[in-house]
Amino acid sequence: HFWKGIVLSCHGCPDKCLCSSQTVKCQNQDLDAIPHFLPANTKYLFVTGNNISRISVDSFPHQLAQLTDLYLSGNGMESVDAKVFNNLPNLVRLDLSNNKIQMFSERAFPDDNKLQVLNLSRCFHNHSTTDVVLNVLQSGNLLQLTVLDLSNNNLVILPDGIFTSLPNLVNLSLQNSSIVSIQNGTLKGPPLRDLDLRDNNLRDLPLTTLAEFSLKPDLHIRLAGNPWRCNCVIEDMLLWLNNSTQVLDMQNLTCADPKTLRQQLLSQVRQSQLKCSGDMEGVLETSYVFLGLVLALIGVIFLLVLYLNRKGIKRWMYNIRDACRDHMEGYHYRYEINSDPRLANLSINSDV
């Protein structure tokens, strides 16, 4: 084994690569595969900015026992196959950022792997492919992982218990990942100490999530860049913020709506300002529209009834007209009698 190691380490530097001490750099060389016959003492391997769409068990045909750091970012990679890292028994840091991963085998890492840092930033451009990485995280064999970067992905919502199989995870970045809510149970399990939730779509944090944060007193959180909705729903969160030291960027948290509180610091929002007036206005507006529709319907029905009974109504109106005419003629006759003395005397005599 000693002589085999000497022979491999004397292979020299692979074509299109630069080698220095235990570092090998094969960057921006339009490679379509990871170079073979790497020096056996390689500790840091950079194969970035190429066109390697897939890595498989054939990508590392020889064992590289000293390799601890592997950087494969920016290769347009789509597939990470099973057993691909089996010949890298001491791999500690893996960078797969800036790729287009659509398939990631749950058996990519050996059961006894020593991986501690995994960078998957800008890896999943389609929300439907995020289940791929979630399966890997839940596979149960990344037991030594301490740092996980899932930033700049279209995650939206993380399922409950996604990190429960990562018992040593302390640093988690979910920055700019389109997350709309943190579900109850999402962050249970790992002993997190650093959580980055900046630049997502969080409107508020529910009481159950705040309780989970409080159960991790050593946890530091970053929340800036989210569109916080400063109405009555956020009251619990504001109370928690004012009594917690866990949020490192509290002075950068601002309201996105309502308009009256836009850009105001959450730390300066008073409880009396937390009204759900916007929601009530919407309810009233809907009520007015509904009332208008009901009145319009009643009007249409009324006109329809008039139309269907137009003959009877016309006859009724004629009867009223005739009755009014007879009544008016009687008044007119009495008026003529009262106004002519001769007719008045004649009327008196006739009464006698």
MITOR-435711 format. One record per residue: x, y, z of N, C-alpha, C, CB in turn. Coordinates in steps of 0.2 Angstrom, whole numbers, padded with zeros to 4 digits, always signed. Each point is the difference from the previous one (the first is absolute). Glycine has a CB too. Layout:
<recs>
XYZXYZXYZXYZ;...
</recs>
This chain:
<recs>
+0004-0006+0000-0004+0006+0000+0004+0006+0000-0009-0006+0006;+0015+0006-0002+0005+0006+0000+0002+0001-0007+0004-0003+0011;-0002-0002-0015+0003+0002-0007-0005+0002-0004+0009-0009+0002;-0016+0006-0001-0005+0002-0005-0001+0008+0001-0005-0012+0001;+0005+0014+0006-0001+0007+0001+0005+0004-0003-0006-0003+0011;+0012+0001-0011+0006+0004-0002-0001+0001-0008+0008-0004+0009;-0010-0002-0012-0001+0000-0008-0006+0005-0001+0004-0012-0001;-0009+0012+0004-0006+0004-0001+0002+0007+0001-0008-0009+0003;+0011+0011+0002+0002+0007+0002+0005+0003-0005-0002-0003+0012;+0005-0002-0016+0005+0002-0005-0003+0001-0007+0009-0005+0007;-0015+0004-0007-0004+0000-0007+0001+0007-0003-0008-0009+0004;+0009+0014+0000+0000+0007-0003-0007+0003+0000+0010-0003-0007;-0010+0009+0005-0006+0003+0000-0004-0002-0006+0005+0010+0006;-0012-0011-0006-0004-0002-0005+0000+0006-0005-0007-0007+0007;+0005+0005-0014+0000+0005-0005-0005+0006+0002+0003-0009-0009;-0002+0015+0007-0004+0005+0001-0001+0002+0008-0006-0003-0011;+0010+0001+0015+0000+0001+0007+0006+0003+0003-0008-0009+0001;+0008+0013+0004+0005+0003+0003+0001-0004+0007-0001+0011-0006;+0007-0013+0008+0001-0004+0006+0005+0004+0004-0003-0011-0005;+0002+0012+0012+0004+0003+0004+0000-0003+0007-0001+0011-0006;+0006-0014+0009+0000-0004+0006-0005-0005+0000+0004+0010+0006;-0010-0010-0002-0005-0005+0000-0006+0003-0003+0005-0005+0010;-0005+0011-0014-0005+0003-0003+0000-0001-0008-0001+0008+0009;-0005-0010-0012-0001-0001-0007-0005+0004-0002+0004-0011+0000;-0003+0016-0005-0005+0004-0003-0001-0001-0007+0003+0009+0008;-0009-0011-0010-0002-0001-0007-0006+0004-0001+0004-0012+0000;-0003+0019-0001-0005+0005+0000-0001+0003-0007+0002+0002+0012;-0009-0002-0014-0001+0004-0007+0003-0003-0006-0002+0010+0007;+0003-0017-0007+0003-0003-0006-0004-0004-0004+0009+0000+0007;-0016+0001-0007-0005-0003-0004+0001-0007+0000+0000+0009-0008;+0001-0012+0014+0000-0007+0001-0007-0003+0001+0011+0001+0006;-0011-0007-0009-0007-0003+0001+0000-0006+0005-0002+0003-0012;+0008-0004+0015+0000-0005+0005+0006+0002+0005-0004-0009-0008;+0004+0006+0014+0005+0001+0005+0006-0004-0003-0008+0002+0010;+0014+0001-0010+0006-0003-0002+0002-0006+0004+0004+0011-0004;-0002-0016+0001+0003-0006+0003+0007+0000+0002-0009-0007-0006;+0011+0003+0010+0007-0001+0002+0003+0007+0003+0002-0008-0009;-0006+0010+0014+0002+0006+0004+0005-0003+0005-0012+0006-0001;+0016-0001+0003+0006-0002+0005-0004-0003+0006+0008+0009-0004;-0005-0015+0007-0003-0003+0005+0000+0004+0007+0004-0011-0005;+0000+0016+0005+0001+0004+0006-0004+0007+0000+0011-0005+0002;-0016+0005-0007-0004+0006-0001-0004+0001+0006+0000-0002-0013;+0000+0008+0015-0005+0001+0006-0005+0005-0002+0010-0002+0008;-0009+0007-0012-0004+0005-0003-0001-0001-0007+0003+0008+0009;-0009-0009-0012-0001-0001-0007-0006+0005-0002+0003-0012+0001;-0001+0016-0006-0004+0005-0003-0002-0001-0007+0005+0009+0008;-0011-0012-0010-0002-0001-0007-0006+0004-0001+0005-0012+0000;-0004+0019-0001-0006+0005+0000+0000+0003-0007+0001+0002+0012;-0007+0000-0014-0001+0004-0006+0001-0004-0006+0004+0010+0006;-0005-0016-0006+0000-0005-0006-0007-0002-0002+0012-0004+0003;-0012-0001-0007-0006-0003-0003-0001-0007+0002+0000+0008-0009;+0000-0009+0016-0001-0007+0002-0007-0001+0002+0012-0001+0004;-0016-0002-0008-0007-0001+0001-0002-0005+0005-0002+0004-0011;+0007-0009+0012-0002-0006+0004+0007-0002+0004-0010-0003-0008;+0009+0001+0014+0005-0004+0003-0002-0006+0003+0005+0011+0003;-0001-0016-0004-0002-0007+0002+0005-0004+0003-0008+0000-0009;+0008-0006+0011+0005-0004+0003+0006+0000-0004-0009-0007+0005;+0009+0008-0012+0005+0000-0004+0004+0006+0000-0006-0007-0008;+0003+0012+0011+0004+0007+0001+0006+0000+0004-0011+0005-0002;+0011-0010+0007+0006+0000+0005+0002-0008+0000-0004+0011+0007;+0007-0014-0012+0001-0007-0001+0005-0002+0005-0003+0000-0012;+0008+0005+0015+0005-0002+0004-0001+0003+0007+0008-0001-0009;-0007-0002+0014-0001+0003+0007+0005+0006+0001-0004-0012+0004;+0001+0017-0001+0004+0006+0002-0001+0001+0007-0002+0005-0012;+0006-0009+0016-0001+0000+0007+0001+0007+0004+0003-0012-0001;+0001+0016-0002+0002+0006+0003-0005+0006-0002+0012-0004+0001;-0016+0003-0006-0004+0005-0003-0006+0002+0006+0002-0004-0012;-0001+0011+0014-0005+0002+0005-0005+0005-0003+0008-0002+0009;-0006+0006-0015-0004+0006-0002-0001-0001-0008+0005+0007+0009;-0011-0008-0011-0002+0000-0007-0004+0005-0002+0001-0012+0001;+0001+0016-0006-0004+0006-0003-0002-0002-0007+0006+0008+0008;-0013-0008-0009-0002-0002-0007-0006+0005-0002+0003-0012+0002;-0002+0018+0000-0005+0005-0002+0000+0002-0007+0001+0004+0012;-0006-0001-0015-0001+0003-0006+0002-0005-0006+0003+0010+0006;-0006-0016-0006+0002-0005-0005-0007-0002-0004+0010-0004+0007;-0015+0008-0005-0007-0002-0003-0002-0008+0001+0003+0009-0009;+0000-0011+0015-0001-0007+0002-0008-0001+0001+0012-0001+0005;-0014-0005-0008-0007-0002+0001-0001-0006+0004-0002+0005-0011;+0007-0009+0011-0001-0007+0004+0006-0002+0004-0007-0003-0010;+0005+0001+0016+0005-0002+0005-0002-0008+0002+0003+0012+0005;+0001-0016-0008-0002-0007+0000+0002-0004+0007+0001+0000-0013;-0003-0006+0013+0001-0004+0006+0008-0002+0001-0012-0004-0001;+0014+0004+0007+0007-0002+0001+0005+0004-0003-0004-0011+0001;+0003+0017-0003+0004+0005-0003+0006+0002+0005-0009+0004-0008;+0008-0004+0014+0005+0002+0005+0003-0006+0004-0006+0011+0000;+0005-0017-0002+0002-0005+0004+0008-0001+0000-0010-0006-0004;+0013+0009-0001+0008+0000+0000+0003+0006+0003-0001-0007-0010;-0004+0011+0014+0003+0006+0003-0002-0001+0008-0001+0008-0011;+0004-0012+0014-0002-0002+0007+0001+0006+0005+0003-0012-0003;+0001+0016+0002+0001+0006+0005-0003+0007-0003+0010-0007+0004;-0014+0006-0009-0003+0007-0002-0004+0003+0005-0001-0005-0011;+0003+0012+0013-0003+0004+0005-0004+0006-0003+0010-0004+0007;-0008+0007-0012-0003+0006-0003-0002-0002-0007+0006+0008+0008;-0012-0007-0010-0002-0001-0007-0004+0006-0003+0000-0012+0002;+0002+0015-0007-0003+0006-0003-0003-0002-0007+0008+0008+0006;-0015-0008-0006-0004-0002-0006-0004+0006-0003+0000-0012+0004;+0002+0018-0001-0004+0006-0002+0000+0002-0007+0003+0004+0011;-0008+0000-0013+0000+0002-0007-0001-0005-0005+0007+0010+0004;-0011-0015-0003-0001-0006-0005-0007+0000-0001+0010-0006+0004;-0012+0001-0008-0007-0001-0002-0003-0007+0002+0001+0009-0009;+0000-0011+0015-0001-0007+0002-0007-0002+0000+0010+0001+0008;-0011-0006-0012-0007-0003+0000-0001-0007+0003-0001+0007-0011;+0007-0010+0012+0000-0007+0003+0006-0001+0004-0005-0005-0010;+0003+0004+0017+0006-0001+0005-0002-0006+0004+0002+0012+0001;+0002-0017-0002-0001-0007+0003+0001+0000+0007+0004-0005-0010;-0009+0002+0014+0001-0001+0007+0006-0004+0002-0013+0001+0001;+0016-0005-0006+0006-0004+0002+0006+0003-0003-0007-0010+0000;+0007+0017-0001+0006+0003-0003+0006+0000+0005-0008+0007-0007;+0006-0007+0014+0005+0000+0005+0000-0006+0003-0001+0012+0002;+0007-0015+0000+0001-0006+0004-0003+0001+0007+0010-0004-0007;-0012-0002+0010-0003+0000+0006+0004+0003+0006-0007-0009-0004;+0014+0008+0003+0005+0003+0005+0003+0006-0002+0002-0012+0003;-0005+0016-0007+0003+0006-0003+0001+0005+0006-0006-0001-0011;+0011+0006+0010+0002+0005+0005-0002+0007-0002+0009-0008+0003;-0014+0008-0008-0001+0007-0003-0003+0005+0006-0003-0006-0011;+0006+0012+0011-0002+0005+0005-0003+0006-0003+0009-0004+0007;-0007+0006-0013-0002+0006-0003-0003-0002-0007+0008+0007+0006;-0014-0005-0008-0003-0001-0006-0003+0006-0003-0003-0012+0003;+0005+0014-0009-0002+0007-0003-0005-0002-0006+0010+0006+0004;-0016-0005-0003-0005-0001-0006-0003+0006-0002-0002-0011+0004;+0005+0017-0003-0003+0006-0002+0000+0001-0008+0005+0005+0010;-0011-0002-0012-0001+0000-0007+0000-0006-0004+0004+0011+0001;-0007-0016+0002+0000-0007-0003-0006-0002-0003+0008-0003+0008;-0014+0005-0006-0006-0002-0002-0005+0005-0002+0001-0009+0008;-0001+0010-0015-0003+0006-0003-0008-0002-0001+0011+0003-0006;-0013-0009+0007-0007-0002-0001-0003-0002+0007+0002-0003-0012;-0007+0005+0014-0003-0002+0007-0001-0007+0000-0005+0011+0001;+0003-0014-0007-0002-0007+0000+0006-0005+0002-0009+0003-0008;+0015+0000+0007+0006-0004+0001+0003+0000+0007+0003+0002-0012;-0006+0003+0016+0003+0000+0007-0001-0006+0004-0003+0012-0001;-0002-0016-0001-0001-0007+0004+0006-0004-0001-0012+0001-0002;+0016+0000-0003+0006-0004-0001+0005+0001+0005-0002+0001-0012;+0003+0005+0014+0005+0002+0005-0003-0002+0007+0005+0009-0007;-0012-0008+0008-0003-0001+0006+0001-0008+0002-0008+0010-0002;+0007-0014-0003+0001-0007+0001+0007-0002+0002-0009-0002-0008;+0014+0006+0005+0007-0002+0002+0001+0002+0008+0004+0002-0012;-0007+0004+0014+0001+0003+0006-0003-0005+0005+0000+0012-0004;-0006-0015+0002-0003-0005+0005+0002-0007-0001-0010+0008-0001;+0015-0009-0003+0002-0007-0001+0003-0003+0007+0002+0002-0012;+0001+0002+0016+0002-0002+0006+0007-0002+0001-0011-0004+0001;+0015+0005-0006+0007-0001+0000+0005+0006+0000-0003-0011-0005;+0000+0017+0006+0004+0006+0000+0001+0002+0008-0004+0004-0012;+0006-0009+0016+0000+0001+0007+0005+0005+0003-0004-0012+0000;+0009+0013-0004+0005+0005+0002+0000+0007-0003+0007-0010+0002;-0013+0011-0006+0000+0006-0003-0002+0006+0005-0004-0006-0010;+0008+0011+0010+0000+0006+0004-0002+0006-0003+0008-0005+0007;-0007+0006-0014-0001+0006-0003-0004-0002-0007+0010+0006+0005;-0016-0003-0006-0004-0001-0006-0002+0007-0003-0004-0012+0005;+0006+0013-0011-0002+0006-0004-0005-0002-0005+0011+0005+0002;-0018-0003-0001-0005-0001-0005-0002+0007-0003-0004-0011+0006;+0008+0016-0005-0002+0007-0003-0001+0000-0007+0006+0005+0010;-0010+0000-0012-0002+0002-0007-0003-0006-0004+0010+0008+0001;-0014-0012+0002-0004-0005-0003-0007+0002+0001+0009-0009+0002;-0013+0006-0007-0008+0001+0000-0003-0006+0005+0000+0006-0012;+0001-0005+0018-0003-0005+0005-0007+0001+0002+0012-0001+0004;-0014+0007-0003-0007+0002+0002-0002-0002+0007-0003+0000-0013;+0002-0006+0013-0002-0003+0007+0004-0006+0001-0012+0004-0001;+0015-0005+0007+0004-0006+0002-0005-0004+0004+0011+0007+0001;-0011-0014-0002-0004-0005+0003+0002-0001+0008-0002-0005-0011;-0002+0003+0015+0001-0001+0007+0005-0006+0000-0011+0004+0004;+0016-0003+0001+0005-0005+0002+0005-0001-0006-0008-0005+0006;+0009+0010-0010+0005-0001-0005+0007+0000+0002-0007+0006-0007;+0009-0003+0013+0006+0000+0003+0001-0005+0006+0001+0012-0004;-0006-0016+0005+0001-0004+0006+0005-0005-0001-0012+0002+0002;+0014-0004-0008+0006-0005-0001+0007+0003+0000-0009-0007-0007;+0009+0013+0009+0006+0004+0000+0002+0002+0007-0002+0004-0012;+0004-0009+0016+0001+0001+0008+0005+0005+0002-0004-0011+0001;+0009+0013-0006+0005+0004+0002+0000+0007-0004+0007-0010+0003;-0013+0011-0006+0000+0006-0004+0000+0007+0004-0006-0007-0009;+0010+0011+0008+0000+0006+0005+0000+0007-0005+0007-0007+0009;-0006+0006-0015+0000+0006-0004-0004-0001-0006+0011+0003+0004;-0017+0000-0005-0004-0001-0006-0002+0007-0003-0005-0010+0006;+0006+0010-0013-0001+0006-0004-0006-0002-0004+0012+0005+0000;-0017-0001+0000-0006+0000-0004-0002+0007-0003-0005-0010+0007;+0011+0014-0008-0001+0006-0002-0003+0000-0008+0009+0004+0008;-0013+0001-0009-0003+0001-0007-0002-0007-0003+0008+0010-0001;-0012-0013+0004-0003-0006-0002-0007-0001-0001+0009-0005+0006;-0012+0011-0006-0008+0001-0002-0004-0003+0006+0003+0000-0012;-0001-0001+0018-0003-0003+0005-0006+0004+0002+0010-0006+0004;-0016+0004-0003-0006+0004+0002-0002-0001+0007-0004-0001-0012;+0006-0005+0015-0001-0001+0007+0004-0006+0003-0012+0003-0002;+0013-0002+0008+0004-0006+0004-0005-0004+0004+0011+0008+0000;-0012-0014-0003-0005-0004+0003+0002-0003+0007-0004-0003-0011;-0001+0002+0015+0001-0003+0007+0004-0007-0001-0010+0006+0005;+0015-0006-0002+0004-0007-0001+0006+0000-0005-0011-0005+0004;+0011+0010-0008+0005+0001-0005+0007+0000+0003-0008+0006-0008;+0009-0003+0013+0007+0001+0003+0001-0004+0006+0000+0011-0005;-0004-0016+0006+0001-0004+0006+0006-0005-0001-0012+0001+0003;+0015-0003+0002+0005-0005-0001+0008+0003+0001-0008-0006-0007;+0010+0009+0001+0007+0002+0000+0001+0006+0005+0001-0004-0012;+0005+0004+0015+0002+0005+0005+0003+0006-0003+0003-0009+0008;-0008+0012-0012+0002+0006-0004+0003+0006+0005-0009-0003-0009;+0014+0006+0006+0003+0006+0003+0000+0006-0004+0007-0007+0007;-0008+0006-0014+0000+0006-0005-0005-0002-0005+0012+0003+0002;-0017+0001-0003-0005-0001-0005-0001+0006-0004-0006-0008+0008;+0007+0008-0014-0001+0006-0005-0007-0001-0004+0013+0001+0000;-0017+0004+0002-0007+0000-0004-0001+0006-0003-0005-0007+0008;+0010+0011-0010+0000+0006-0003-0003+0000-0007+0010+0004+0007;-0013+0001-0010-0002+0001-0007-0005-0006-0002+0011+0006-0002;-0015-0008+0006-0006-0005-0002-0006+0004+0000+0006-0009+0005;-0012+0005-0005-0007+0003-0001-0004+0000+0007+0001-0003-0013;+0003+0003+0018-0003-0001+0007-0004+0006+0002+0009-0007+0003;-0016+0007-0002-0004+0005+0002-0001+0001+0008-0006-0002-0011;+0007-0004+0014+0000+0000+0008+0003-0007+0002-0010+0008+0001;+0011-0009+0005+0002-0006+0003-0005-0002+0005+0012+0002-0002;-0015-0008+0001-0005-0003+0005+0003-0001+0007-0007-0005-0010;+0002+0005+0014+0002-0001+0007+0004-0007+0002-0010+0007+0003;+0008-0012-0007+0003-0006+0001+0007+0000-0002-0011-0006-0002;+0013+0009-0004+0007+0001-0002+0004+0004+0005-0004-0001-0012;+0001+0006+0014+0003+0005+0005+0002-0005+0006-0006+0011-0004;+0002-0015+0006+0001-0004+0006+0006-0005-0001-0012+0001+0003;+0012-0004-0010+0006-0004-0001+0006+0004+0000-0007-0007-0008;+0007+0013+0006+0006+0004+0000+0002+0001+0007-0003+0006-0010;-0001-0005+0015+0001+0002+0007+0003-0006+0003-0009+0008+0000;+0007-0014-0003+0003-0006+0003+0007-0002-0001-0011-0004-0001;+0014+0009-0004+0007-0001-0002+0004+0007+0002-0003-0008-0010;+0004+0009+0016+0003+0006+0003+0006+0002-0004-0005-0002+0011;+0009-0002-0013+0007+0001-0004-0001+0002-0007+0005-0007+0008;-0011+0007-0010-0002+0001-0007+0000+0007-0002-0006-0010+0000;+0010+0012-0005+0000+0007-0003-0003+0000-0007+0011+0003+0006;-0016+0002-0007-0004+0000-0006+0001+0006-0004-0009-0007+0006;+0008+0007-0012+0000+0006-0005-0006+0000-0003+0013+0000-0001;-0017+0006+0001-0007+0000-0003-0001+0006-0005-0004-0006+0011;+0009+0010-0012-0001+0006-0004-0002-0002-0007+0009+0006+0007;-0012-0001-0010-0002-0001-0008-0006-0003-0001+0012+0000-0002;-0016-0002+0007-0007-0003+0000-0005+0005+0000+0004-0010+0005;-0010+0009-0009-0005+0005+0000-0005-0001+0006+0001+0000-0013;+0001+0003+0019-0004-0001+0006-0006+0004-0001+0010-0002+0007;-0016-0002-0005-0006+0003+0000-0002+0003+0007-0004-0008-0010;+0004+0014+0011-0001+0003+0007-0007+0001+0001+0011+0005-0001;-0015-0010+0002-0007+0001+0003-0001-0005+0006-0004+0002-0012;-0002-0003+0014-0001-0003+0007+0003-0007+0000-0010+0007+0001;+0011-0010-0007+0003-0007+0000+0007-0001+0003-0008-0002-0010;+0012+0008+0009+0007+0000+0001+0001+0002+0008+0003+0002-0012;-0008-0001+0016+0001+0002+0006+0004-0005+0005-0011+0006-0001;+0010-0012+0000+0004-0005+0004+0007+0000-0002-0009-0007+0001;+0011+0008-0008+0007+0000-0002+0003+0007+0003-0003-0007-0010;+0000+0012+0010+0003+0007+0002+0001-0001+0008-0006+0007-0009;+0002-0010+0013+0001-0001+0007+0006-0005+0001-0012+0002+0002;+0013-0007-0006+0006-0004+0000+0006+0003-0002-0007-0009-0003;+0007+0013-0002+0006+0004-0002+0002+0005+0005-0004-0001-0012;-0001+0004+0016+0002+0005+0005+0003-0003+0006-0009+0007-0004;+0008-0014+0005+0002-0004+0006+0006-0005-0002-0011+0002+0005;+0013-0002-0011+0005-0005-0002+0006+0004-0003-0009-0008-0003;+0015+0004+0004+0006+0003-0002+0003-0005-0006+0003+0005+0011;-0007-0009-0014+0002-0005-0005+0000+0003-0007-0005-0009+0007;+0002+0014-0008+0000+0003-0007+0005+0005+0000-0012-0002-0002;+0017+0000-0003+0006+0005+0000-0001+0006-0004+0007-0010+0001;-0012+0010-0006-0001+0006-0004-0007+0003+0001+0008-0005-0008;-0010+0005+0015-0006+0003+0001-0001+0007-0002+0000-0008+0010;+0005+0012-0010+0000+0007-0002-0001+0001-0007+0007+0003+0009;-0007-0009-0013-0001+0001-0007-0007-0003-0002+0012-0001-0002;-0016-0001+0006-0007-0003-0001-0005+0006-0001+0003-0011+0006;-0006+0011-0012-0005+0006-0001-0006-0003-0003+0009+0008-0002;-0015-0004+0003-0006-0002-0002-0001+0001-0008-0005+0003+0011;+0002-0007-0014-0001+0000-0007-0008+0003-0001+0008-0009-0003;-0012+0007+0007-0007+0003+0000-0003+0000+0007-0001-0004-0012;-0004+0007+0013-0004+0005-0004+0004+0006-0002-0010-0004+0005;+0008+0008-0010+0003+0006-0002+0002+0005+0005-0006-0002-0011;+0002+0002+0016+0001+0005+0005+0006-0001+0004-0012+0002+0001;+0014-0009-0001+0006-0002+0004+0006-0002-0004-0008-0003+0009;+0007+0004-0016+0006-0003-0004+0006+0003+0002-0008-0001-0009;+0013-0003+0009+0007+0002+0001+0002+0002+0008+0000+0004-0012;-0006-0005+0016+0001+0001+0007+0004-0006+0003-0010+0008+0000;+0015-0006+0005+0003-0006+0003-0005-0004+0005+0011+0007-0001;-0010-0013+0000-0005-0004+0005+0001+0001+0007+0001-0009-0008;+0006+0011+0010+0001+0002+0007-0003+0006+0002+0011-0005-0001;-0014+0009-0004-0003+0007+0002-0008-0001-0001+0011+0006-0003;-0013-0011+0001-0008-0001-0001-0003-0001+0007+0002-0005-0012;-0007+0009+0013-0004+0000+0006-0006-0005+0000+0004+0012+0003;-0006-0014+0002-0006-0005+0000-0006+0003-0002+0005-0006+0009;-0006+0013-0008-0006+0003-0002+0000+0001-0008+0000+0006+0011;+0006-0007-0014+0000+0001-0008-0002-0007-0003+0009+0009+0001;-0009-0014+0003-0001-0007-0003-0008-0001-0001+0011-0004+0005;-0013+0007-0011-0008-0001-0001+0000-0004-0006-0003+0011+0005;-0003-0015-0006-0001-0004-0006-0005+0004-0004+0002-0011+0006;-0001+0018-0006-0005+0004-0004+0000-0002-0007+0002+0009+0008;+0003-0011-0011+0001-0001-0007-0005-0006-0002+0012+0004+0000;-0012-0009+0005-0004-0006-0001-0008+0002+0001+0009-0007+0004;-0010+0012+0001-0007+0002+0001-0003+0004-0006+0002+0000+0013;+0003+0004-0016-0002+0004-0005-0002-0005-0006+0007+0010+0003;-0003-0015-0004-0002-0005-0005-0006-0004+0001+0012-0001-0002;-0014+0000+0008-0006-0003+0002-0006+0004-0001+0006-0006+0008;-0005+0013-0006-0005+0005-0002-0001+0001-0007+0002+0005+0011;+0003-0005-0015+0000+0001-0007-0004-0006-0003+0010+0007+0000;-0009-0013+0002-0003-0006-0002-0008+0001+0001+0011-0007+0001;-0012+0009+0005-0007+0000+0003-0004+0005-0005+0004-0003+0012;-0001+0009-0013-0003+0005-0004-0001-0003-0007+0005+0009+0006;-0001-0012-0009-0001-0003-0007-0005-0005+0001+0012+0002-0003;-0012-0006+0008-0006-0005+0000-0007+0003+0001+0009-0008+0005;-0009+0013-0001-0006+0004+0001-0003+0003-0006+0004+0002+0011;+0001+0001-0015-0002+0003-0007-0002-0005-0004+0008+0008+0001;-0005-0014-0001-0003-0006-0005-0007-0002+0002+0012-0004-0002;-0013+0004+0009-0007-0002+0002-0005+0005-0002+0005-0006+0010;-0003+0012-0009-0005+0005-0002-0002+0000-0007+0004+0007+0010;+0002-0008-0014-0001+0000-0007-0005-0006-0002+0012+0005-0002;-0011-0011+0005-0004-0005-0001-0007+0001+0002+0010-0008+0002;-0011+0011+0003-0007+0002+0002-0003+0005-0005+0003-0002+0012;+0001+0006-0014-0003+0005-0005-0002-0004-0007+0007+0009+0005;-0003-0013-0007-0001-0004-0006-0007-0004+0001+0013-0001-0003;-0013-0002+0009-0006-0004+0001-0007+0004+0000+0007-0008+0007;-0006+0014-0004-0006+0005+0000-0002+0002-0007+0004+0004+0012;+0001-0003-0016-0001+0002-0007-0004-0005-0004+0010+0008+0001;-0007-0015+0001-0003-0005-0004-0007-0001+0002+0011-0006+0000;-0013+0006+0007-0007+0000+0002-0004+0005-0003+0004-0005+0011;-0002+0011-0011-0003+0005-0004-0002-0001-0007+0005+0008+0008;+0000-0011-0011-0001-0002-0007-0005-0005-0001+0012+0003-0003;-0011-0008+0007-0005-0006-0001-0007+0002+0002+0009-0008+0002;-0010+0013+0002-0007+0002+0002-0002+0007-0003+0002-0007+0011;+0001+0008-0017-0001+0007-0003-0007+0001-0001+0011+0000-0005;-0015-0005+0002-0007+0001-0002-0004+0001+0007+0001-0007-0010;+0000+0003+0015-0004+0002+0006+0002+0006+0003-0001-0012+0002;+0007+0014-0002+0002+0007+0003-0003+0005-0004+0011-0005+0004;-0011+0005-0011-0003+0005-0004-0008+0000+0001+0009-0002-0009;-0012-0003+0010-0007+0000+0002-0001+0003+0007-0002-0010-0007;+0006+0008+0012+0000+0003+0006+0001+0008+0000+0004-0011+0005;+0001+0013-0009+0001+0007-0001-0006+0004-0003+0012-0003-0001;-0015+0000-0004-0006+0003-0003-0006+0000+0005+0003-0004-0011;-0004-0001+0015-0005+0001+0005+0001+0005+0005-0002-0012-0001;+0009+0013+0003+0001+0005+0005-0001+0007-0004+0009-0007+0006;-0007+0008-0012-0001+0006-0004-0007+0002+0000+0010-0003-0007;-0015-0002+0006-0007+0001-0001-0003+0002+0007-0001-0008-0010;+0004+0004+0015-0003+0002+0007+0002+0007+0002+0001-0012+0003;+0005+0014-0005+0003+0007+0001-0004+0005-0004+0011-0005+0003;-0013+0003-0009-0003+0005-0004-0007+0001+0003+0006-0004-0010;-0010-0001+0012-0007+0000+0003+0001+0004+0006-0004-0011-0005;+0009+0010+0009+0000+0004+0006+0002+0007-0001+0004-0010+0005;+0000+0012-0010+0001+0007-0001-0006+0003-0003+0012-0003-0002;-0016-0001-0002-0006+0003-0003-0005+0002+0005+0002-0006-0010;-0002+0002+0015-0005+0002+0006+0003+0006+0004-0003-0012+0001;+0009+0012+0000+0003+0006+0003-0001+0007-0005+0009-0007+0006;-0009+0006-0012-0001+0005-0005-0007+0002+0000+0010-0004-0007;-0014-0001+0008-0008+0002+0000-0001+0004+0006-0003-0010-0007;+0005+0008+0013-0001+0003+0006+0003+0007+0000-0001-0011+0006;+0006+0012-0009+0004+0006+0000-0005+0005-0004+0012-0005+0001;-0015+0003-0007-0004+0004-0004-0006+0002+0004+0004-0006-0011;-0007+0002+0014-0006+0001+0004+0002+0006+0006-0005-0012-0002;+0010+0010+0005+0002+0005+0005+0002+0007-0002+0004-0010+0006;-0002+0010-0012+0003+0007-0003-0006+0004-0004+0011-0006-0001;-0017+0002+0000-0006+0004-0004-0005+0000+0005+0003-0004-0011;-0005+0010+0013-0006+0001+0006-0006-0002-0003+0006+0010+0004;-0008-0010-0010-0006-0002-0002-0001-0008+0001+0000+0010-0009;+0006-0013+0007+0000-0008+0000+0000-0002+0008+0006-0001-0011;-0003+0006+0015+0000-0002+0007-0007+0001+0003+0012+0004+0000;-0016+0001-0002-0007+0001+0002-0004-0006-0002+0001+0012+0000;+0000-0014-0006-0004-0005-0003+0002-0007+0004+0000+0006-0012;+0006-0007+0013+0001-0006+0004-0003+0000+0007+0011+0000-0006;-0011+0006+0009-0003+0001+0007-0007-0002+0000+0008+0009+0003;-0012-0005-0009-0007-0001+0000-0002-0008-0002-0001+0012-0004;+0005-0015+0000-0001-0007-0001+0001-0004+0006+0004+0002-0012;+0000+0000+0016+0001-0004+0007-0006+0001+0004+0013+0002-0001;-0016+0004+0001-0006+0001+0004-0006-0004-0003+0004+0012+0003;
</recs>
